[in-house]
Amino acid sequence: MIVVQSFTFNLFEEKTFVVWDETGEGVIIDPGCHAQSERDKLIRFIEEKKITLRFLLNTHGHIDHIVGNEFVKKQWNLPFIAHKFIVKEIEKAKEYGHLYEMALSNPPFPDEYADAGSKILFGNTVFDVLYTPGHALSHISFYEAASKSLFSGDVLFQMGIGRWDLPGGNVEVLLESIRAQLLPLPPETVVYCGHGDTTTIGLEKRMNPYINGYYSV
Ligand SMILES: [Zn+2]
């Protein structure tokens, strides 16, 4: 069964997740570590828990989710997996990163692409890849069925949804991703969001004002 540790990194308070199982193998999702102290924290944690990282995964290519990619890929020599549309987003992030004092010097590009239906395997764990555009064109989410865990990046938040006003965003597409891909998951599914607290599919189905139409967009 997987264990999940979250870190809150960079000025966007982005959530970076380290996920591992009983074999000691794991993955890192959306490394937003930027300051040296954040990098050190991650290194210390991985060493302390004796985790063997297998993959670097990105939900999408916004700067706050990818700013630590170069460091993580080099530090642990990991294959990087993301959706193919992330390439353009990484190129864009390289152009605007300095505006947030998060200049990317040499951001890595994916070694392998994932899309709807892909499976990512490490240890005894299987991540199912869901394609969930609407916040960003490249956006994928990771679902782990055995523990009913969803890593939803910036698609679904506790009582909220991701921004749709950024390049590649579209609110109709975003709501359709949530309705078609996420809400059919078991209600007890724990949702690990790219910002803010965790939630569950059942809670969001009942209470999320965007999903229930109380908040019209
Ligand atoms: Zn984003």
py3Dmol code that shows the C-alpha trace and the ligand (Angstrom):
import py3Dmol

protein = """\
ATOM      1  CA  MET A   1       0.000   0.000   0.000  1.00  0.00           C
ATOM      2  CA  ILE A   2       1.270   3.446  -0.800  1.00  0.00           C
ATOM      3  CA  VAL A   3       2.389   6.057   1.682  1.00  0.00           C
ATOM      4  CA  VAL A   4       2.082   9.709   0.699  1.00  0.00           C
ATOM      5  CA  GLN A   5       4.110  12.617   1.991  1.00  0.00           C
ATOM      6  CA  SER A   6       3.335  16.140   0.866  1.00  0.00           C
ATOM      7  CA  PHE A   7       5.603  19.177   0.893  1.00  0.00           C
ATOM      8  CA  THR A   8       4.496  22.764   0.401  1.00  0.00           C
ATOM      9  CA  PHE A   9       7.045  24.498  -1.786  1.00  0.00           C
ATOM     10  CA  ASN A  10       7.735  27.863  -3.460  1.00  0.00           C
ATOM     11  CA  LEU A  11       5.818  31.122  -3.355  1.00  0.00           C
ATOM     12  CA  PHE A  12       2.735  29.511  -4.906  1.00  0.00           C
ATOM     13  CA  GLU A  13       2.526  27.080  -1.961  1.00  0.00           C
ATOM     14  CA  GLU A  14       2.523  24.250  -4.438  1.00  0.00           C
ATOM     15  CA  LYS A  15       2.207  20.665  -3.189  1.00  0.00           C
ATOM     16  CA  THR A  16       4.951  18.255  -4.062  1.00  0.00           C
ATOM     17  CA  PHE A  17       4.197  14.603  -3.322  1.00  0.00           C
ATOM     18  CA  VAL A  18       6.540  11.747  -2.585  1.00  0.00           C
ATOM     19  CA  VAL A  19       4.700   8.438  -2.899  1.00  0.00           C
ATOM     20  CA  TRP A  20       6.226   5.073  -2.058  1.00  0.00           C
ATOM     21  CA  ASP A  21       5.166   1.563  -1.053  1.00  0.00           C
ATOM     22  CA  GLU A  22       6.312  -1.356   1.084  1.00  0.00           C
ATOM     23  CA  THR A  23       9.080  -2.231  -1.384  1.00  0.00           C
ATOM     24  CA  GLY A  24      10.723   1.143  -0.755  1.00  0.00           C
ATOM     25  CA  GLU A  25      10.251   2.189  -4.372  1.00  0.00           C
ATOM     26  CA  GLY A  26       8.565   5.488  -5.041  1.00  0.00           C
ATOM     27  CA  VAL A  27       7.909   8.449  -7.298  1.00  0.00           C
ATOM     28  CA  ILE A  28       7.972  12.183  -6.920  1.00  0.00           C
ATOM     29  CA  ILE A  29       5.071  14.188  -8.332  1.00  0.00           C
ATOM     30  CA  ASP A  30       5.441  17.858  -9.311  1.00  0.00           C
ATOM     31  CA  PRO A  31       8.647  18.880  -7.564  1.00  0.00           C
ATOM     32  CA  GLY A  32       8.175  22.548  -6.755  1.00  0.00           C
ATOM     33  CA  CYS A  33      11.303  22.807  -4.601  1.00  0.00           C
ATOM     34  CA  HIS A  34      13.152  25.977  -5.437  1.00  0.00           C
ATOM     35  CA  ALA A  35      15.003  27.355  -2.415  1.00  0.00           C
ATOM     36  CA  GLN A  36      18.054  25.443  -1.244  1.00  0.00           C
ATOM     37  CA  SER A  37      16.256  24.784   2.059  1.00  0.00           C
ATOM     38  CA  GLU A  38      13.416  23.107   0.131  1.00  0.00           C
ATOM     39  CA  ARG A  39      15.826  20.947  -1.829  1.00  0.00           C
ATOM     40  CA  ASP A  40      17.632  19.965   1.370  1.00  0.00           C
ATOM     41  CA  LYS A  41      14.356  19.048   3.010  1.00  0.00           C
ATOM     42  CA  LEU A  42      13.520  16.708   0.140  1.00  0.00           C
ATOM     43  CA  ILE A  43      16.959  15.069   0.154  1.00  0.00           C
ATOM     44  CA  ARG A  44      16.818  14.556   3.923  1.00  0.00           C
ATOM     45  CA  PHE A  45      13.373  13.005   3.698  1.00  0.00           C
ATOM     46  CA  ILE A  46      14.245  10.584   0.891  1.00  0.00           C
ATOM     47  CA  GLU A  47      17.400   9.512   2.743  1.00  0.00           C
ATOM     48  CA  GLU A  48      15.678   9.140   6.092  1.00  0.00           C
ATOM     49  CA  LYS A  49      12.910   6.971   4.663  1.00  0.00           C
ATOM     50  CA  LYS A  50      15.376   5.099   2.427  1.00  0.00           C
ATOM     51  CA  ILE A  51      13.126   5.554  -0.594  1.00  0.00           C
ATOM     52  CA  THR A  52      14.358   4.418  -3.991  1.00  0.00           C
ATOM     53  CA  LEU A  53      12.800   6.892  -6.394  1.00  0.00           C
ATOM     54  CA  ARG A  54      11.854   5.443  -9.791  1.00  0.00           C
ATOM     55  CA  PHE A  55      10.188   8.294 -11.687  1.00  0.00           C
ATOM     56  CA  LEU A  56       9.734  12.013 -11.807  1.00  0.00           C
ATOM     57  CA  LEU A  57       6.098  12.704 -12.742  1.00  0.00           C
ATOM     58  CA  ASN A  58       4.420  15.988 -13.665  1.00  0.00           C
ATOM     59  CA  THR A  59       0.692  16.630 -13.733  1.00  0.00           C
ATOM     60  CA  HIS A  60       1.277  19.647 -16.007  1.00  0.00           C
ATOM     61  CA  GLY A  61       3.856  22.223 -16.993  1.00  0.00           C
ATOM     62  CA  HIS A  62       3.199  25.348 -14.916  1.00  0.00           C
ATOM     63  CA  ILE A  63       6.272  26.858 -13.306  1.00  0.00           C
ATOM     64  CA  ASP A  64       5.241  26.162  -9.704  1.00  0.00           C
ATOM     65  CA  HIS A  65       4.943  22.428 -10.474  1.00  0.00           C
ATOM     66  CA  ILE A  66       8.108  22.021 -12.529  1.00  0.00           C
ATOM     67  CA  VAL A  67      10.612  24.429 -10.993  1.00  0.00           C
ATOM     68  CA  GLY A  68      12.315  21.568  -9.107  1.00  0.00           C
ATOM     69  CA  ASN A  69      12.444  19.174 -12.085  1.00  0.00           C
ATOM     70  CA  GLU A  70      16.033  19.849 -13.067  1.00  0.00           C
ATOM     71  CA  PHE A  71      17.290  19.418  -9.518  1.00  0.00           C
ATOM     72  CA  VAL A  72      15.272  16.223  -8.881  1.00  0.00           C
ATOM     73  CA  LYS A  73      16.143  14.609 -12.202  1.00  0.00           C
ATOM     74  CA  LYS A  74      19.856  15.193 -11.606  1.00  0.00           C
ATOM     75  CA  GLN A  75      19.861  14.359  -7.902  1.00  0.00           C
ATOM     76  CA  TRP A  76      18.235  10.940  -8.360  1.00  0.00           C
ATOM     77  CA  ASN A  77      18.855  10.353 -12.057  1.00  0.00           C
ATOM     78  CA  LEU A  78      15.182   9.706 -12.789  1.00  0.00           C
ATOM     79  CA  PRO A  79      13.245   9.141 -15.982  1.00  0.00           C
ATOM     80  CA  PHE A  80      10.763  11.996 -16.368  1.00  0.00           C
ATOM     81  CA  ILE A  81       7.211  11.142 -17.456  1.00  0.00           C
ATOM     82  CA  ALA A  82       4.491  13.622 -18.467  1.00  0.00           C
ATOM     83  CA  HIS A  83       1.960  14.275 -21.220  1.00  0.00           C
ATOM     84  CA  LYS A  84       3.416  15.243 -24.600  1.00  0.00           C
ATOM     85  CA  PHE A  85       1.716  18.662 -24.522  1.00  0.00           C
ATOM     86  CA  ILE A  86       3.922  19.603 -21.578  1.00  0.00           C
ATOM     87  CA  VAL A  87       6.797  20.386 -23.949  1.00  0.00           C
ATOM     88  CA  LYS A  88       5.259  23.721 -24.989  1.00  0.00           C
ATOM     89  CA  GLU A  89       4.355  24.556 -21.406  1.00  0.00           C
ATOM     90  CA  ILE A  90       7.923  23.971 -20.249  1.00  0.00           C
ATOM     91  CA  GLU A  91       9.213  26.204 -23.065  1.00  0.00           C
ATOM     92  CA  LYS A  92       6.753  28.908 -21.962  1.00  0.00           C
ATOM     93  CA  ALA A  93       7.705  28.515 -18.304  1.00  0.00           C
ATOM     94  CA  LYS A  94      11.310  29.098 -19.301  1.00  0.00           C
ATOM     95  CA  GLU A  95      10.234  32.441 -20.779  1.00  0.00           C
ATOM     96  CA  TYR A  96       8.197  33.689 -17.816  1.00  0.00           C
ATOM     97  CA  GLY A  97       9.880  31.968 -14.849  1.00  0.00           C
ATOM     98  CA  HIS A  98      12.080  34.939 -14.034  1.00  0.00           C
ATOM     99  CA  LEU A  99       8.961  37.048 -13.414  1.00  0.00           C
ATOM    100  CA  TYR A 100       8.381  34.926 -10.318  1.00  0.00           C
ATOM    101  CA  GLU A 101      12.075  34.742  -9.462  1.00  0.00           C
ATOM    102  CA  MET A 102      12.017  31.113 -10.529  1.00  0.00           C
ATOM    103  CA  ALA A 103      14.148  31.274 -13.645  1.00  0.00           C
ATOM    104  CA  LEU A 104      14.647  27.855 -15.222  1.00  0.00           C
ATOM    105  CA  SER A 105      18.144  27.398 -16.555  1.00  0.00           C
ATOM    106  CA  ASN A 106      17.964  24.045 -18.260  1.00  0.00           C
ATOM    107  CA  PRO A 107      14.574  22.429 -17.588  1.00  0.00           C
ATOM    108  CA  PRO A 108      14.389  18.775 -18.600  1.00  0.00           C
ATOM    109  CA  PHE A 109      11.854  17.523 -21.122  1.00  0.00           C
ATOM    110  CA  PRO A 110      10.047  14.193 -20.704  1.00  0.00           C
ATOM    111  CA  ASP A 111      11.910  10.976 -21.393  1.00  0.00           C
ATOM    112  CA  GLU A 112       8.578   9.212 -21.839  1.00  0.00           C
ATOM    113  CA  TYR A 113       5.071  10.428 -22.536  1.00  0.00           C
ATOM    114  CA  ALA A 114       1.943   9.361 -20.691  1.00  0.00           C
ATOM    115  CA  ASP A 115      -1.643   9.778 -21.820  1.00  0.00           C
ATOM    116  CA  ALA A 116      -5.129   8.516 -20.960  1.00  0.00           C
ATOM    117  CA  GLY A 117      -4.863   4.798 -20.217  1.00  0.00           C
ATOM    118  CA  SER A 118      -1.121   4.733 -19.533  1.00  0.00           C
ATOM    119  CA  LYS A 119       0.031   2.878 -16.461  1.00  0.00           C
ATOM    120  CA  ILE A 120       3.031   3.829 -14.350  1.00  0.00           C
ATOM    121  CA  LEU A 121       4.493   0.952 -12.349  1.00  0.00           C
ATOM    122  CA  PHE A 122       6.860   1.070  -9.385  1.00  0.00           C
ATOM    123  CA  GLY A 123       7.310  -1.447  -6.566  1.00  0.00           C
ATOM    124  CA  ASN A 124       3.931  -3.155  -6.126  1.00  0.00           C
ATOM    125  CA  THR A 125       2.065  -0.034  -7.185  1.00  0.00           C
ATOM    126  CA  VAL A 126       0.174   0.918 -10.325  1.00  0.00           C
ATOM    127  CA  PHE A 127      -0.777   4.480 -11.218  1.00  0.00           C
ATOM    128  CA  ASP A 128      -3.515   4.820 -13.825  1.00  0.00           C
ATOM    129  CA  VAL A 129      -3.105   7.948 -15.917  1.00  0.00           C
ATOM    130  CA  LEU A 130      -6.205  10.066 -16.569  1.00  0.00           C
ATOM    131  CA  TYR A 131      -6.135  12.864 -19.139  1.00  0.00           C
ATOM    132  CA  THR A 132      -7.725  15.874 -17.437  1.00  0.00           C
ATOM    133  CA  PRO A 133      -7.308  19.052 -19.540  1.00  0.00           C
ATOM    134  CA  GLY A 134      -9.037  22.383 -18.914  1.00  0.00           C
ATOM    135  CA  HIS A 135      -6.509  23.970 -16.532  1.00  0.00           C
ATOM    136  CA  ALA A 136      -3.593  23.181 -18.827  1.00  0.00           C
ATOM    137  CA  LEU A 137      -3.545  21.285 -22.113  1.00  0.00           C
ATOM    138  CA  SER A 138      -1.014  18.775 -20.829  1.00  0.00           C
ATOM    139  CA  HIS A 139      -2.804  18.030 -17.581  1.00  0.00           C
ATOM    140  CA  ILE A 140      -2.891  14.425 -16.416  1.00  0.00           C
ATOM    141  CA  SER A 141      -3.958  13.024 -13.054  1.00  0.00           C
ATOM    142  CA  PHE A 142      -2.714   9.869 -11.363  1.00  0.00           C
ATOM    143  CA  TYR A 143      -5.080   7.363  -9.756  1.00  0.00           C
ATOM    144  CA  GLU A 144      -3.932   4.534  -7.508  1.00  0.00           C
ATOM    145  CA  ALA A 145      -6.821   2.080  -7.258  1.00  0.00           C
ATOM    146  CA  ALA A 146      -5.585  -0.145  -4.392  1.00  0.00           C
ATOM    147  CA  SER A 147      -5.542   2.733  -1.902  1.00  0.00           C
ATOM    148  CA  LYS A 148      -8.105   4.848  -3.773  1.00  0.00           C
ATOM    149  CA  SER A 149      -5.800   7.838  -4.070  1.00  0.00           C
ATOM    150  CA  LEU A 150      -5.941  10.529  -6.716  1.00  0.00           C
ATOM    151  CA  PHE A 151      -3.255  13.090  -7.492  1.00  0.00           C
ATOM    152  CA  SER A 152      -5.278  15.754  -9.226  1.00  0.00           C
ATOM    153  CA  GLY A 153      -2.720  18.549  -9.745  1.00  0.00           C
ATOM    154  CA  ASP A 154      -4.565  21.782 -10.459  1.00  0.00           C
ATOM    155  CA  VAL A 155      -7.821  20.267 -11.747  1.00  0.00           C
ATOM    156  CA  LEU A 156      -9.812  19.714  -8.561  1.00  0.00           C
ATOM    157  CA  PHE A 157      -9.300  21.441  -5.219  1.00  0.00           C
ATOM    158  CA  GLN A 158     -11.090  21.281  -1.900  1.00  0.00           C
ATOM    159  CA  MET A 159     -14.268  23.258  -2.699  1.00  0.00           C
ATOM    160  CA  GLY A 160     -12.668  24.626  -5.837  1.00  0.00           C
ATOM    161  CA  ILE A 161     -11.376  23.920  -9.307  1.00  0.00           C
ATOM    162  CA  GLY A 162      -8.261  25.004 -11.158  1.00  0.00           C
ATOM    163  CA  ARG A 163      -7.869  28.310 -12.958  1.00  0.00           C
ATOM    164  CA  TRP A 164      -9.086  28.220 -16.524  1.00  0.00           C
ATOM    165  CA  ASP A 165      -7.934  31.696 -17.573  1.00  0.00           C
ATOM    166  CA  LEU A 166      -4.318  30.737 -18.291  1.00  0.00           C
ATOM    167  CA  PRO A 167      -3.128  29.785 -21.791  1.00  0.00           C
ATOM    168  CA  GLY A 168      -4.586  26.398 -22.717  1.00  0.00           C
ATOM    169  CA  GLY A 169      -7.329  26.732 -20.106  1.00  0.00           C
ATOM    170  CA  ASN A 170     -11.041  26.301 -20.816  1.00  0.00           C
ATOM    171  CA  VAL A 171     -13.696  26.085 -18.135  1.00  0.00           C
ATOM    172  CA  GLU A 172     -16.035  23.805 -20.068  1.00  0.00           C
ATOM    173  CA  VAL A 173     -13.215  21.385 -20.757  1.00  0.00           C
ATOM    174  CA  LEU A 174     -12.137  21.581 -17.118  1.00  0.00           C
ATOM    175  CA  LEU A 175     -15.606  20.781 -15.784  1.00  0.00           C
ATOM    176  CA  GLU A 176     -15.947  17.953 -18.309  1.00  0.00           C
ATOM    177  CA  SER A 177     -12.614  16.493 -17.158  1.00  0.00           C
ATOM    178  CA  ILE A 178     -13.860  16.555 -13.578  1.00  0.00           C
ATOM    179  CA  ARG A 179     -17.274  15.108 -14.421  1.00  0.00           C
ATOM    180  CA  ALA A 180     -16.100  12.427 -16.826  1.00  0.00           C
ATOM    181  CA  GLN A 181     -12.754  11.407 -15.307  1.00  0.00           C
ATOM    182  CA  LEU A 182     -12.781  12.176 -11.596  1.00  0.00           C
ATOM    183  CA  LEU A 183     -16.322  12.037 -10.225  1.00  0.00           C
ATOM    184  CA  PRO A 184     -16.880   8.393 -11.332  1.00  0.00           C
ATOM    185  CA  LEU A 185     -14.062   7.321  -8.974  1.00  0.00           C
ATOM    186  CA  PRO A 186     -15.184   5.781  -5.653  1.00  0.00           C
ATOM    187  CA  PRO A 187     -16.525   8.467  -3.273  1.00  0.00           C
ATOM    188  CA  GLU A 188     -13.977   7.548  -0.596  1.00  0.00           C
ATOM    189  CA  THR A 189     -11.091   8.323  -2.982  1.00  0.00           C
ATOM    190  CA  VAL A 190      -8.649  10.684  -1.295  1.00  0.00           C
ATOM    191  CA  VAL A 191      -7.781  13.597  -3.541  1.00  0.00           C
ATOM    192  CA  TYR A 192      -4.274  15.011  -3.160  1.00  0.00           C
ATOM    193  CA  CYS A 193      -4.515  18.483  -4.669  1.00  0.00           C
ATOM    194  CA  GLY A 194      -1.749  20.585  -6.195  1.00  0.00           C
ATOM    195  CA  HIS A 195      -2.578  23.386  -3.749  1.00  0.00           C
ATOM    196  CA  GLY A 196      -4.363  23.371  -0.400  1.00  0.00           C
ATOM    197  CA  ASP A 197      -5.735  20.525   1.667  1.00  0.00           C
ATOM    198  CA  THR A 198      -6.654  17.026   0.597  1.00  0.00           C
ATOM    199  CA  THR A 199     -10.292  16.155   0.086  1.00  0.00           C
ATOM    200  CA  THR A 200     -12.379  13.208  -1.160  1.00  0.00           C
ATOM    201  CA  ILE A 201     -14.341  12.639  -4.342  1.00  0.00           C
ATOM    202  CA  GLY A 202     -17.537  12.089  -2.313  1.00  0.00           C
ATOM    203  CA  LEU A 203     -17.167  15.375  -0.449  1.00  0.00           C
ATOM    204  CA  GLU A 204     -16.518  17.351  -3.627  1.00  0.00           C
ATOM    205  CA  LYS A 205     -19.407  15.653  -5.410  1.00  0.00           C
ATOM    206  CA  ARG A 206     -21.749  16.816  -2.652  1.00  0.00           C
ATOM    207  CA  MET A 207     -20.290  20.165  -1.673  1.00  0.00           C
ATOM    208  CA  ASN A 208     -18.095  21.649  -4.410  1.00  0.00           C
ATOM    209  CA  PRO A 209     -19.992  24.736  -5.638  1.00  0.00           C
ATOM    210  CA  TYR A 210     -18.511  24.580  -9.143  1.00  0.00           C
ATOM    211  CA  ILE A 211     -19.511  20.981  -9.657  1.00  0.00           C
ATOM    212  CA  ASN A 212     -22.982  21.470  -8.231  1.00  0.00           C
ATOM    213  CA  GLY A 213     -23.697  24.540 -10.291  1.00  0.00           C
ATOM    214  CA  TYR A 214     -24.104  26.889  -7.326  1.00  0.00           C
ATOM    215  CA  TYR A 215     -21.272  28.933  -8.699  1.00  0.00           C
ATOM    216  CA  SER A 216     -21.846  29.700 -12.334  1.00  0.00           C
ATOM    217  CA  VAL A 217     -18.733  30.416 -14.380  1.00  0.00           C
TER     218      VAL A 217
END
"""
ligand_1 = """\
1
ZN
Zn -1.194 24.989 -12.795
"""
view = py3Dmol.view(width=600, height=400)
view.addModel(protein, "pdb")
view.setStyle({"model": 0}, {"cartoon": {"style": "trace"}})
view.addModel(ligand_1, "xyz")
view.setStyle({"model": 1}, {"stick": {}})
view.zoomTo()
view.show()
